[in-house]
C-alpha cells in the first residue's frame, strides 16, 4: 500500500500509540526498527515501553488511518510509516491536553524491599547504580544544552536527575539507618 491511507477503523489510542505518533512526528518517517532505536535514546530514559509494542503499534495505527505505510520495493522490503492528517491531529490534540495522571512506579529494588529483602544489601547495590545514573543524566543534559535542544527535552532530563538524586538520598538514608 504505497503511501496510501487505509480506511480508518476505530481504535483506542494508548500511551504506546502516542509514543509512536510522537517519534514519527519527530522523524518524519520511520520503520519499526527506527522507532525502537529512537525510543531507546529518547523516551526510554524515563518511560518503559516493550520493544514488541513499538514494533506492533505502527501497523495498528496504519489500519486505523493515523499513519501511512510505504514498503520498500527492493532489499528487505521494510515498511516505512509517516503521519497522516488524522495522525497529526491526534498527536496535536494529545499534546494540547494536560494530564492529571501520575506515573507508574515499577522499581524492582523497592519491590524486593517491600517483600522483606535485606535493606543493607539492597542499598549497597542500589546506591552506585543510582549515582551512576545521575552522572549519565547530567552528561546528557550538558549535551542537550550544548546542542540547544528543545526546552522540553532538557526539562525531562532535569526531572530524571531529580528522581535519581531522590533515590540516592533514600538509599543512603536507609543504609545509614540499617547499619
Buried (B, 14 or more C-beta within 10 A) or exposed (E): EEEEBBEEEEEEBEEBBBBBBBBBBEBEBBBBBBBBBBBEEBBBBEBEBEBEBBBBBBBBBBBBBBBBBBEEEEEEEEBBBBBBEBBBEBBEEBEEEEEEEEEEEEEEBBEBBEEEEEBEEBBEEBBEEBBEBBEBBBEBBEEBEEEEBEEEBBEBBBEBBEBBBEBBEBBBEBBEEEE
